[in-house]
Amino acid sequence: MFLSRSVLGVVFSSTLLLLLLLFPVKSSRLLKAGAESDLFIEAPVYQNGPECSVSAKQTLICDPSLVHIAMTIDPQYLRGTIAAIHSVLKHGSCPQNVFFHFIASGPSSDVNHYTRTVKSAFPSLSFKVYVFQEKLVKNLISSSIRQALDNPLNYARSYLADMLETCVERVIYLDSDTVVVDDIQKLWNINLTGSRVIGAPEYCNAELAKYFTSDFWSNPEFAKVFEGRKACYFNTGVMVMDLGKWREGDYTREIEKWMRIQKDKRIYELGSLPPFLLVFGGDVEAVDHRWNQHGLGGDNLVNSCRPLHPGPVSLLHWSGKGKPWVRLDASRPCSVDSLWAPYDLYKFQLPLDRFRFDSL
């Protein structure tokens, strides 16, 4: 595992500081800042090792040698998405064989902005931007305990089998607040045994009951869904998904069924996660916990920081309210944010040496 703490220092002139104030990362105006190359520096070129197979460019998206990664892309998390891409390429043994599928919402003009933005940072990256039709889920979403969880784009992961080309039979789904510090090929190569559609780190010590309301558990028809299943919590921000099996089982419709029940009966509080637990809990391929060290976002409202969990780490996940780019820009970073900063390609980042991080 390589966790460099070095980062490119940026000297701010009054002009650049004015740009930062006019076009903050959290604003939707990020995509309207003019030339996209003004937002991110170009990443280094990462090339395949000698052991990598050569992709057939004429049928690239269907090439069996590719590693497929799906992520959502939106203005609020764009800086995180760029950092996540950078981390995957930097640590990958075959970075040129990675194909990214970015799921966006909004008009086609936004899609063009995203395309140019990604190309400005990664000129040779293989990727495609898809438009998620929010109308698919808008009438199915019920309010959750956090407003951010109600964003229709959070539900796009349930529609990957419908959106991606049918030749794409496996994909790694990653949240935009992650960085990979290991070879993504290792995660790609896990075996989904039997009928299992999803591979993810499981957390069987977590109390599953708390993810559903008393109305759910008091209804025999609902509660029996877990009968005979050793269902454990898993975080849907990092998943290996067999899209072939997903299509065969029509699991998108299964998830939509539970969303309709939720709309009527209020059986859970946490957005897009509980339907996945209901459909796949107890039949998930358990992946080593090193592939999702989650919860690093802590609670930004009370300025709480989470330490790293003990043990090896292959993927860091800033799930929770606090995002590293927001905390760094506010000059209130947590120690773990120093592990995200080396992958940040945002031109107007604050120099890392201005912060004093506690040892991790």
Disulfide bonds with the S-S distance in Angstrom:
Cys52-Cys94 2.00
Cys62-Cys167 2.16
Cys204-Cys232 1.95
Cys305-Cys334 1.93
